[in-house]
Amino acid sequence: MKKIYSLFVALATTTVMFAQTTITQWNFDASSNAPSTGSGTATILAATGTPSFPGGNPAAGKAWSTTGFPAQGTGSGTAGFNFAVSTVGYTGISVSLDISGSNTGSKYFQMQYTTNGSTWTNIGSATEIGATGATPATWVTMTNAIPAVANNNANFAVRVVSVFDPANNATYTAIGASSSYGTGGTARVDNVTISGTSGSLAVSDLSSVKGSFVKNTFVKNNEITFGAEAKDVKVYNMFGQIVKSASVKENESVSVAELAKGNYIVTGTVNNKPVSQKILKD
């Protein structure tokens, strides 16, 4: 009789499949700042106007718009749109969004990211955006690959903020060629997409591991102890997400105190061969 193995049966050879996927997306078509895919939080930064949901990209959909930006010559890099998304279980993070604004709005917006919720880093150059005076609106797409520091990070967030004209770095330039910048100028975003590569365990051709890769497969003291030197050690949860990474020496222990009780699979490379074992954290 053919034996069927579950994800949590220890395996002799572990295959890891990588797939680029959308972690979270906002399309605003429901006239809401709740994600249309995945989970996350969208907020307005510093702009004092009332957010609205005008036509998006495409025009048949909706976008998220705000006004009340900082006065001329003040607050560069402080006002705009913020999107917080956990990237736990994902690597190779990238962010893409469409942005436009009204003729009196700021012509330049900068994408920034954080991995701790407080320190923000510019990613890419300040982007020159188009005006919504035409129908359909002139949309510009901002796309950036985020450095590896954003991988597997519960505190990841990205924001797009109005900035001074890079040519003078002291004042805002209006989008409209014949317009003057004003605080009543609007900006709108659409199709905000945060993507990454998910590591998930294949569940075919699984069989029992021989030997002692992990010495204590029943973890009672919040530490996994390894019976062999191993590289690229990864701990996967029941969803196939990487929740811990390390490299270890023989008889070395790794703390998993931050992990919830339950089943996990630990994988690694020992003597250039992939191995894995099931563990149960008590």
C-alpha positions as CSV (number, residue, x, y, z in Angstrom):
1,M,0.0,0.0,0.0
2,K,1.4,3.4,-0.9
3,K,2.3,5.4,2.1
4,I,1.2,9.0,2.2
5,Y,3.4,11.4,4.1
6,S,2.4,14.7,5.6
7,L,4.4,17.9,5.7
8,F,5.7,17.0,9.1
9,V,7.2,13.6,8.4
10,A,11.0,13.9,8.4
11,L,12.6,13.7,5.0
12,A,15.7,12.2,3.6
13,T,16.0,14.8,0.9
14,T,14.4,18.2,1.2
15,T,13.4,20.1,-1.9
16,V,12.7,23.8,-1.5
17,M,10.5,25.5,-4.1
18,F,10.7,29.2,-4.6
19,A,7.9,31.2,-6.1
20,Q,7.5,35.0,-6.6
21,T,4.2,35.9,-5.1
22,T,2.1,38.9,-4.1
23,I,2.4,39.3,-0.3
24,T,-0.1,42.2,0.0
25,Q,-1.8,44.4,-2.6
26,W,-4.1,47.4,-2.4
27,N,-6.3,48.3,-5.5
28,F,-8.8,50.5,-3.6
29,D,-11.6,49.4,-5.8
30,A,-13.8,48.8,-2.8
31,S,-13.3,52.5,-1.8
32,S,-11.4,51.3,1.2
33,N,-7.8,51.4,2.4
34,A,-8.0,47.7,3.5
35,P,-5.8,45.4,1.4
36,S,-7.5,43.7,-1.6
37,T,-5.0,40.8,-1.2
38,G,-3.1,39.7,1.9
39,S,-2.8,41.7,5.1
40,G,-1.2,45.0,6.0
41,T,-2.0,48.5,7.2
42,A,-2.3,51.6,5.0
43,T,-2.1,55.1,6.5
44,I,-1.8,58.7,5.5
45,L,1.3,60.6,6.7
46,A,1.2,64.3,7.7
47,A,-1.2,65.3,4.9
48,T,-4.2,67.0,6.6
49,G,-6.9,66.7,4.0
50,T,-9.7,64.1,4.0
51,P,-8.7,61.0,2.0
52,S,-10.9,60.0,-0.8
53,F,-11.3,57.3,-3.5
54,P,-11.4,58.9,-7.0
55,G,-10.8,57.1,-10.3
56,G,-7.8,54.9,-10.4
57,N,-5.6,53.1,-12.9
58,P,-7.5,51.9,-14.9
59,A,-10.1,54.7,-14.7
60,A,-12.9,52.2,-14.1
61,G,-11.3,51.3,-10.7
62,K,-10.5,53.4,-7.7
63,A,-7.4,55.1,-6.2
64,W,-6.5,56.5,-2.8
65,S,-6.1,60.2,-2.7
66,T,-5.2,62.9,-0.2
67,T,-4.5,66.6,0.1
68,G,-3.3,69.1,2.7
69,F,0.5,68.7,2.0
70,P,3.2,70.8,3.8
71,A,3.5,74.5,3.0
72,Q,6.1,75.5,0.4
73,G,9.6,75.1,1.6
74,T,8.7,72.9,4.6
75,G,8.3,69.2,5.5
76,S,10.1,67.6,2.6
77,G,9.9,63.8,2.9
78,T,7.2,63.8,5.6
79,A,3.8,63.6,3.9
80,G,2.3,60.9,1.8
81,F,1.2,57.3,2.0
82,N,2.5,54.5,4.2
83,F,2.1,50.8,3.8
84,A,3.1,48.3,6.6
85,V,3.4,44.6,5.7
86,S,5.1,41.7,7.4
87,T,7.6,39.9,5.1
88,V,8.1,37.0,7.4
89,G,8.6,33.9,5.3
90,Y,9.6,35.9,2.2
91,T,12.9,37.1,0.5
92,G,13.6,39.2,-2.5
93,I,11.1,41.9,-1.5
94,S,9.9,44.3,-4.2
95,V,7.4,47.2,-4.2
96,S,5.4,48.6,-7.1
97,L,2.7,51.3,-7.2
98,D,1.1,53.8,-9.5
99,I,1.1,57.5,-8.5
100,S,-0.3,60.7,-9.9
101,G,-1.3,64.1,-8.6
102,S,-3.1,67.4,-9.4
103,N,-1.5,70.3,-11.2
104,T,-0.7,72.2,-7.9
105,G,0.6,69.1,-6.2
106,S,4.3,68.2,-5.7
107,K,6.0,67.0,-8.8
108,Y,8.4,64.8,-7.0
109,F,7.8,61.8,-4.7
110,Q,10.3,59.5,-3.0
111,M,9.9,55.9,-2.0
112,Q,11.4,55.0,1.4
113,Y,11.4,51.8,3.5
114,T,11.9,50.8,7.1
115,T,12.7,47.6,8.8
116,N,12.3,48.8,12.4
117,G,9.3,51.2,12.1
118,S,11.3,54.3,12.8
119,T,14.4,54.6,10.6
120,W,13.6,55.4,7.0
121,T,15.9,54.8,4.0
122,N,15.4,56.2,0.5
123,I,15.1,53.5,-2.2
124,G,15.6,54.6,-5.8
125,S,15.5,58.3,-7.0
126,A,12.8,60.9,-6.5
127,T,10.2,60.2,-9.1
128,E,8.6,62.9,-11.3
129,I,4.9,62.3,-11.4
130,G,2.1,63.3,-13.8
131,A,-1.1,65.4,-13.4
132,T,-4.7,64.2,-13.1
133,G,-5.9,67.2,-15.1
134,A,-6.2,65.0,-18.2
135,T,-8.7,62.2,-18.6
136,P,-7.6,59.5,-18.1
137,A,-5.1,60.6,-15.4
138,T,-1.4,60.5,-16.2
139,W,0.0,57.7,-14.0
140,V,3.6,56.9,-13.3
141,T,4.7,53.6,-11.9
142,M,7.3,53.4,-9.1
143,T,9.0,50.0,-8.8
144,N,12.0,49.2,-6.5
145,A,13.7,46.1,-5.3
146,I,14.3,46.3,-1.5
147,P,17.6,45.3,0.0
148,A,17.9,41.9,1.8
149,V,17.6,43.6,5.2
150,A,13.8,43.6,4.5
151,N,13.7,39.8,4.1
152,N,11.7,37.9,6.7
153,N,10.9,41.1,8.6
154,A,7.8,41.6,10.7
155,N,8.4,45.4,10.9
156,F,8.8,46.1,7.2
157,A,6.9,49.2,5.8
158,V,7.2,51.3,2.7
159,R,6.1,54.9,2.1
160,V,5.9,57.4,-0.7
161,V,6.3,61.0,0.3
162,S,6.4,64.4,-1.4
163,V,9.9,65.9,-1.6
164,F,11.6,69.1,-2.8
165,D,12.7,69.4,-6.4
166,P,16.0,67.6,-6.6
167,A,17.4,70.5,-8.7
168,N,17.2,72.9,-5.8
169,N,16.4,70.8,-2.7
170,A,14.7,73.7,-1.1
171,T,11.2,74.1,-2.6
172,Y,8.5,72.0,-4.1
173,T,7.8,72.2,-7.8
174,A,4.2,72.0,-9.0
175,I,3.2,69.2,-11.4
176,G,1.5,71.6,-13.8
177,A,4.0,73.5,-16.0
178,S,2.0,76.7,-15.5
179,S,0.9,76.1,-11.9
180,S,2.2,77.1,-8.6
181,Y,2.6,74.5,-5.8
182,G,-0.1,74.7,-3.1
183,T,-1.0,72.7,0.0
184,G,-4.4,71.9,-1.6
185,G,-2.7,69.9,-4.4
186,T,-3.6,66.2,-4.3
187,A,-1.7,63.0,-4.8
188,R,-3.2,59.6,-5.4
189,V,-1.9,56.0,-5.5
190,D,-3.2,52.8,-6.9
191,N,-2.1,49.2,-7.4
192,V,0.2,49.2,-4.4
193,T,1.9,45.7,-4.5
194,I,4.4,44.2,-2.2
195,S,5.9,41.0,-3.5
196,G,8.5,38.4,-2.5
197,T,9.8,34.9,-2.9
198,S,8.3,32.4,-0.6
199,G,10.2,29.3,0.5
200,S,7.9,26.4,0.8
201,L,8.7,22.7,1.4
202,A,7.9,20.1,-1.3
203,V,6.0,17.2,0.3
204,S,6.7,14.5,-2.3
205,D,9.2,11.6,-1.9
206,L,9.5,12.0,1.9
207,S,11.0,9.3,4.0
208,S,12.6,8.9,7.4
209,V,15.9,10.5,8.2
210,K,18.7,8.2,9.4
211,G,21.1,9.5,12.0
212,S,20.8,12.4,14.4
213,F,20.7,15.8,12.6
214,V,18.6,17.2,15.4
215,K,19.3,15.5,18.7
216,N,16.2,16.7,20.6
217,T,13.2,16.4,18.2
218,F,11.0,17.0,21.2
219,V,12.0,20.5,22.3
220,K,11.1,21.3,25.9
221,N,13.7,23.9,26.8
222,N,13.3,26.4,23.9
223,E,16.6,25.2,22.3
224,I,17.3,22.8,19.4
225,T,20.5,20.9,19.8
226,F,22.3,19.6,16.7
227,G,24.2,16.4,16.4
228,A,26.2,17.4,13.4
229,E,27.8,20.5,11.9
230,A,25.3,22.0,9.5
231,K,25.0,24.9,7.1
232,D,22.0,26.8,5.9
233,V,19.8,25.6,8.7
234,K,16.2,26.7,8.4
235,V,13.2,26.1,10.5
236,Y,9.8,26.0,8.7
237,N,6.4,26.3,10.3
238,M,3.3,24.4,9.3
239,F,2.6,26.9,6.4
240,G,6.0,26.2,4.9
241,Q,7.3,29.6,5.9
242,I,10.9,30.1,7.1
243,V,10.8,31.3,10.8
244,K,14.4,30.8,11.8
245,S,17.8,30.5,10.0
246,A,21.2,29.6,11.3
247,S,24.5,27.7,10.7
248,V,25.6,25.4,13.5
249,K,28.4,23.3,14.8
250,E,28.1,19.8,16.3
251,N,26.4,19.8,19.7
252,E,25.6,23.5,19.3
253,S,22.1,24.7,20.3
254,V,19.9,27.4,18.7
255,S,17.2,29.2,20.7
256,V,13.6,29.0,19.4
257,A,12.1,30.7,22.4
258,E,10.2,33.1,20.1
259,L,8.4,30.3,18.3
260,A,4.9,29.1,19.3
261,K,4.3,25.6,20.5
262,G,3.7,23.1,17.6
263,N,5.2,21.1,14.8
264,Y,8.1,22.4,12.7
265,I,10.6,21.0,10.1
266,V,14.3,21.8,10.4
267,T,16.4,21.5,7.3
268,G,20.1,21.9,6.6
269,T,23.1,20.8,4.7
270,V,25.4,18.2,6.4
271,N,28.5,17.0,4.5
272,N,27.1,18.7,1.4
273,K,23.9,16.6,1.6
274,P,20.5,18.1,2.4
275,V,18.8,16.7,5.5
276,S,15.8,17.5,7.6
277,Q,13.9,16.4,10.6
278,K,10.5,17.0,12.2
279,I,10.5,18.6,15.6
280,L,7.8,19.3,18.2
281,K,8.2,22.4,20.3
282,D,6.5,22.0,23.7
